[in-house]
Amino acid sequence: GRSYEDKLNVLYLFTCALGCSSRLPDSIEKSIEILRKLGIDLQEWRNTEACVQETITLLSTRTDEEILNTRQMTEPKMIIALKFLGKLELAMTQTKPRSVPLVTQKIIELSLAKGMSPMSPIGFVYFGSFISKRGDLSSGYRYVKLALSLLDKVGRESAGEVICMATQVKIFVEPIQAALEHHNDGYAASIVAGDAFNAVLNTLLKNSCMYVAGVKLQTMREEYEKFFRLAKENNHSIFLVQIKQVQRDVLRLIGSDEEVTIPEEEKLIASNNSVLKTFCFRKAYISFMFRSYDDAKEYVLKFYECRENAWANLMVTHVNHALYTGLISFWVARKSRDAQCWIARGNESKLTLKRWAESSPWTFENKWHLLEAE
């Protein structure tokens, strides 16, 4: 018969396959169940805030040098447990962002107590990304750089994902045109590790960066076509739907008559918060671009309702979210009876862009001034 470790590895591959398809909630459930059997309870009822503070406190007791020189993990059961925890980060950030700090804390705690595993850098990069989204970019940037340095110590099995998430934070600190190129390294590292999922994700997020950086729409159209083939070959239905949602807008903005059909969209909107969030934002954005007031107002409200339910970490898409929800809010404020509420929303976007402009003026100053002018 197979050893227990072999069975766990097969189960791990099974949960990965579920995570790439539209069955993300099943993948999460299965991983949590296996972790419980391995003696790791995520205690999902716990308070996110307390969890983040505990992680900050734990990390403050060690220097970066000490963290980098932590011994290697040797316990086979723990090494596989960290694989499941690592897989949960990306799954939960799309659908259960409130649970992400719990998983992150568990990876960091186990890595410092039992030794570093090839999956340990994932915990550090998600922690950096998470606190960056909350507004502490300088600490966040420090932890994503620490995660990248850890890859040289523990091996590059998780390099594709770590580079991918680190690059998304770097965009808020370094000039976007230069930082987005790191996704090429993430793609290459994923291919070397046989990690098709993160090869696709690095490509998707590089395209998102190019879109925000203002690359010509015709070029974007060609890039999306290439991505479309890559995602289709690897059966990544979630990414396929999200890129088609953007592609639909690009074609409209170019003035093309080409129709984009997304048969899986409806099903995924119901089961995946990140797809729902993208859907609401894209609808609000395209309605704003074509000055369709009622639709812009309706969809931006839907976006506000669901925006906290997806992506616990800082992503380049948050740039356009802040800019365009801000512009729409000020537009609605000028026409609406409840102007104060909409002005408050617009000001929230303005403050977010101002904070990012202080960190990376060359990417964000112009966007912040655009909202200031409103």
C-alpha positions in Angstrom: 0.0 0.0 0.0 0.9 3.6 -0.4 2.6 5.5 2.4 0.6 8.2 4.2 2.9 10.9 2.7 2.2 9.5 -0.8 -1.5 9.8 -0.2 -1.1 13.3 1.0 0.8 14.3 -2.1 -2.0 12.8 -4.3 -4.6 14.8 -2.3 -2.5 17.9 -2.7 -2.5 17.6 -6.5 -6.2 16.9 -6.4 -6.9 20.1 -4.4 -4.7 22.1 -6.8 -6.7 20.8 -9.8 -9.9 21.8 -8.0 -8.4 25.3 -7.4 -7.7 25.9 -11.1 -11.2 25.0 -12.1 -14.4 26.8 -11.1 -14.5 24.6 -8.0 -12.4 26.8 -5.7 -14.7 26.5 -2.6 -14.3 22.7 -2.8 -10.5 23.1 -3.0 -10.5 25.3 0.2 -12.8 22.9 2.1 -10.7 19.9 1.2 -7.5 21.6 2.2 -8.9 22.7 5.6 -10.1 19.2 6.3 -6.7 17.6 5.5 -4.9 20.3 7.6 -7.2 19.4 10.5 -6.2 15.7 10.2 -2.6 16.9 10.3 -3.3 18.6 13.6 -3.5 22.2 12.2 -6.7 24.1 13.0 -7.0 27.5 11.3 -9.7 28.6 13.8 -11.5 30.7 11.2 -13.7 32.3 13.9 -10.7 34.3 15.1 -10.4 38.1 14.8 -8.4 39.1 11.8 -7.1 42.2 13.5 -5.7 40.3 16.5 -4.2 37.8 14.2 -2.3 40.5 12.1 -1.1 42.2 15.3 0.2 38.8 16.7 2.1 38.2 13.5 3.7 41.7 13.6 4.7 41.1 17.2 6.1 37.7 16.4 8.2 39.0 13.5 9.4 42.1 15.5 11.3 39.7 17.8 13.7 38.7 15.0 15.9 40.5 12.6 15.7 39.8 8.8 19.1 38.2 9.1 17.8 35.8 11.8 14.8 34.9 9.8 16.9 34.2 6.7 19.1 31.9 8.8 16.4 29.9 10.4 17.1 26.1 10.2 15.4 24.0 7.5 12.2 22.1 8.2 12.8 18.3 8.3 9.5 16.8 9.5 7.8 15.3 6.4 4.3 15.8 7.9 4.9 19.5 8.4 6.5 20.0 5.0 3.3 18.7 3.3 1.1 20.7 5.7 2.9 23.9 4.5 2.1 22.9 0.9 -1.6 22.8 1.8 -1.4 26.1 3.7 0.5 27.7 0.8 -2.2 26.6 -1.7 -4.9 28.1 0.6 -3.4 31.6 0.4 -4.2 32.1 -3.3 -7.5 30.3 -3.0 -8.8 32.3 0.0 -7.6 35.7 -1.2 -10.0 35.3 -4.1 -13.1 34.2 -2.1 -12.5 34.4 1.7 -10.1 37.4 2.2 -10.8 37.6 5.9 -9.2 34.2 6.4 -6.0 35.0 4.6 -4.2 36.5 7.7 -5.0 33.3 9.7 -3.3 31.1 7.0 -0.4 33.6 6.7 0.1 33.6 10.5 0.1 29.8 10.6 2.8 29.5 7.8 5.0 32.1 9.5 4.6 30.5 13.0 5.4 27.0 11.8 8.3 28.2 9.7 9.9 30.0 12.7 9.2 27.2 15.1 9.8 24.1 13.0 12.1 25.4 10.3 11.8 26.9 6.9 10.2 24.8 4.1 10.1 25.6 0.3 6.6 27.0 0.9 7.7 29.4 3.8 8.3 32.4 1.4 4.6 32.3 0.5 3.7 33.2 4.1 6.0 36.2 4.1 5.0 37.5 0.7 1.3 37.3 1.5 1.9 39.0 4.8 3.8 41.9 3.1 1.1 42.2 0.5 -1.7 42.1 3.1 -0.3 44.8 5.3 0.6 46.9 2.2 -3.1 46.8 1.2 -4.0 48.1 4.7 -1.7 51.1 4.1 1.7 50.1 5.6 3.6 50.0 2.4 7.1 50.4 3.9 6.7 47.3 6.1 4.9 45.4 3.4 7.7 46.2 0.9 10.2 44.9 3.5 8.5 41.6 3.9 8.1 40.9 0.2 11.8 41.5 -0.3 12.5 39.2 2.6 10.3 36.5 0.9 12.3 36.9 -2.3 15.6 36.5 -0.3 14.2 33.4 1.4 13.9 31.7 -2.0 17.7 31.5 -2.2 17.7 29.7 1.2 14.9 27.2 0.8 14.8 26.5 -3.0 12.7 27.9 -5.7 9.7 25.6 -5.7 7.3 28.5 -4.8 9.3 31.2 -6.7 6.6 31.7 -9.4 4.0 32.7 -6.9 6.3 34.6 -4.6 7.7 36.8 -7.4 4.2 37.3 -8.7 2.8 38.6 -5.4 6.0 40.6 -4.6 5.9 42.3 -8.0 2.3 43.5 -7.3 3.6 45.3 -4.2 6.7 46.6 -5.9 4.4 48.5 -8.4 3.4 50.7 -5.5 7.0 51.6 -4.6 9.0 51.4 -7.9 8.1 52.9 -11.3 5.4 50.6 -12.8 7.0 50.3 -16.3 10.2 48.8 -14.7 8.5 46.8 -11.9 6.0 45.0 -14.2 9.0 43.3 -16.0 9.5 41.2 -12.8 6.5 39.2 -13.9 8.7 37.8 -16.7 11.0 36.4 -14.0 7.9 35.0 -12.2 6.7 33.3 -15.4 10.2 31.8 -16.1 10.5 30.6 -12.5 7.0 29.0 -12.7 7.9 27.2 -15.9 11.1 25.8 -14.4 9.1 24.5 -11.3 6.4 23.0 -13.6 3.9 25.4 -12.0 1.5 26.2 -14.9 -1.0 28.0 -12.5 1.5 30.7 -11.5 2.9 30.9 -15.1 -0.6 31.9 -16.1 -1.1 34.2 -13.1 2.2 36.1 -13.8 1.0 36.6 -17.4 -2.4 37.8 -16.3 -1.0 40.3 -13.8 1.6 41.6 -16.2 -1.2 42.4 -18.6 -3.1 44.1 -15.8 0.0 46.2 -15.1 0.4 47.2 -18.8 -3.3 48.2 -18.9 -2.8 50.5 -15.8 0.5 51.8 -17.2 -1.4 53.1 -20.2 -0.1 50.7 -22.9 -1.9 51.2 -26.3 -5.3 49.4 -26.4 -4.4 47.7 -29.7 -1.3 46.2 -28.1 -3.4 45.1 -25.1 -5.8 43.5 -27.5 -3.0 41.4 -28.9 -1.6 40.5 -25.4 -5.1 39.4 -24.3 -5.4 37.1 -27.3 -2.1 35.5 -26.4 -3.1 35.1 -22.7 -6.4 33.7 -23.8 -4.7 30.8 -25.6 -2.4 30.1 -22.6 -5.2 30.1 -20.0 -7.4 27.9 -22.3 -4.5 25.3 -22.8 -4.2 25.1 -19.0 -7.9 25.0 -18.3 -7.9 28.0 -16.0 -11.5 29.0 -16.2 -11.4 31.7 -13.4 -8.6 33.6 -15.2 -10.2 33.1 -18.6 -13.4 34.8 -17.4 -11.5 37.7 -15.8 -9.5 38.4 -18.8 -12.5 38.2 -21.1 -14.3 40.8 -18.8 -11.4 43.2 -19.5 -11.2 42.2 -23.2 -14.9 43.1 -23.7 -14.2 46.7 -22.6 -11.0 47.0 -24.6 -12.9 46.0 -27.8 -15.6 48.5 -27.0 -13.1 51.3 -26.4 -11.3 50.5 -29.7 -14.7 50.7 -31.4 -14.7 47.1 -32.5 -17.9 45.2 -33.3 -16.4 41.9 -32.1 -18.6 40.2 -29.4 -17.0 38.6 -26.4 -19.1 35.7 -25.1 -18.3 34.4 -21.6 -20.4 31.2 -21.0 -18.9 30.5 -17.6 -19.3 34.0 -16.3 -22.7 33.7 -14.7 -21.8 30.5 -12.8 -18.5 32.0 -11.5 -20.1 35.3 -10.5 -22.3 33.2 -8.1 -19.4 31.2 -6.7 -16.2 33.4 -6.9 -16.1 36.8 -5.3 -13.1 38.0 -7.3 -15.0 37.4 -10.6 -18.1 39.2 -9.2 -15.9 42.1 -8.1 -14.2 42.4 -11.5 -17.7 42.1 -13.2 -19.2 45.0 -11.1 -16.1 47.2 -11.6 -15.9 46.6 -15.3 -19.6 47.4 -15.8 -19.2 50.6 -13.7 -16.0 51.6 -15.6 -17.4 51.1 -19.1 -20.7 52.9 -18.2 -18.6 55.8 -17.0 -16.4 55.9 -20.1 -19.6 56.0 -22.3 -21.3 58.5 -19.9 -24.1 56.1 -19.0 -25.0 57.7 -15.6 -27.6 55.2 -14.3 -25.6 52.1 -15.1 -22.4 53.7 -13.7 -24.2 54.5 -10.4 -25.9 51.1 -10.2 -22.7 49.1 -10.8 -20.4 51.2 -8.6 -22.9 50.6 -5.7 -22.7 46.9 -6.4 -18.9 47.1 -6.5 -18.8 48.9 -3.1 -21.0 46.1 -1.7 -18.7 43.3 -2.7 -15.2 44.9 -2.8 -14.1 43.7 0.6 -15.0 40.1 -0.2 -12.1 39.5 -2.6 -8.4 40.0 -2.9 -6.9 40.4 0.6 -3.6 41.6 -0.9 -2.5 44.6 -2.8 -3.0 44.3 -6.5 -2.4 46.6 -9.5 -6.1 46.4 -10.3 -6.7 48.4 -7.1 -5.2 51.4 -8.9 -8.0 51.7 -11.4 -10.6 50.7 -8.7 -9.5 53.7 -6.7 -9.3 56.1 -9.6 -12.6 55.3 -11.4 -14.8 54.7 -8.4 -13.5 58.1 -7.2 -14.4 59.7 -10.5 -17.8 58.1 -10.6 -18.5 59.0 -7.0 -17.8 62.7 -7.6 -20.0 62.6 -10.8 -22.9 61.0 -8.9 -22.4 63.6 -6.0 -23.0 66.4 -8.5 -26.4 64.9 -9.6 -27.6 63.1 -6.6 -29.7 64.0 -3.5 -27.4 62.2 -1.1 -24.3 64.1 -2.3 -22.5 63.9 1.1 -22.3 60.1 1.0 -20.9 60.2 -2.5 -18.4 62.9 -1.7 -17.2 60.8 1.2 -16.7 57.8 -1.2 -14.8 60.1 -3.7 -12.6 61.4 -0.9 -11.8 57.9 0.3 -10.4 57.1 -3.2 -8.5 60.4 -3.2 -6.8 59.6 0.1 -5.9 56.2 -1.1 -4.2 57.6 -4.3 -2.5 60.3 -2.2 -1.0 57.7 0.0 0.3 55.7 -3.0 1.6 58.9 -4.6 3.7 59.5 -1.5 5.2 56.1 -2.0 5.6 56.2 -5.8 5.0 59.7 -7.2 5.9 58.7 -10.8 3.0 56.2 -11.0 0.3 57.8 -8.9 0.8 61.6 -8.7 -1.1 62.3 -12.0 -4.0 60.0 -10.9 -4.2 61.7 -7.5 -4.2 65.2 -9.2 -7.0 64.1 -11.5 -9.2 63.3 -8.5 -8.1 66.5 -6.8 -9.4 68.4 -9.7 -12.9 67.0 -9.3 
